[in-house]
């Protein structure tokens, strides 16, 4: 036999033996046809994949993951007279939740529609946020990287249907909601002035 053919046959024999030994080493559930797997078999398979999978390096973990190292904070570079800038820096890489209420509430479905448009607007501004309806007229936005929450706040308070934004125990009124309150305040002031004037006139008589 030609030496090259002999080496090729020997290699095939070794590979076949190794595969056979590997199949024999498998547990009984792993020898089944994939179509015959039960839920328990699938769970075992998933666990085995997790064991074989190489762990993701800590610095490559997604934002908000508890094992991801936090960036070093240099307080000397922060304007301590600007609370928002300080909060934004301290929340970088951390999960932050924001609560937003809409004005002129009509239905739960409309709240979903309006806040979905806001979420799209945030995405278009490169701000990633998850949205959850927590009340019929109120939603929660969750940011995996908290530094973007303040950028989102500035965007949301400009929206016509935004009544208020709550972020890190601070409440920010929507700009259009404030404008709607102003006429009511002015009307109350005018009533007080008229009442005061009438009283003065009565005293003079």
Beta strands, then each sheet from edge to edge (+ up, - down):
strand 1: 96-102
strand 2: 130-135
strand 3: 138-143
strand 4: 162-167
strand 5: 170-173
sheet 1: 2+ 3- 1+ 4- 5+
end
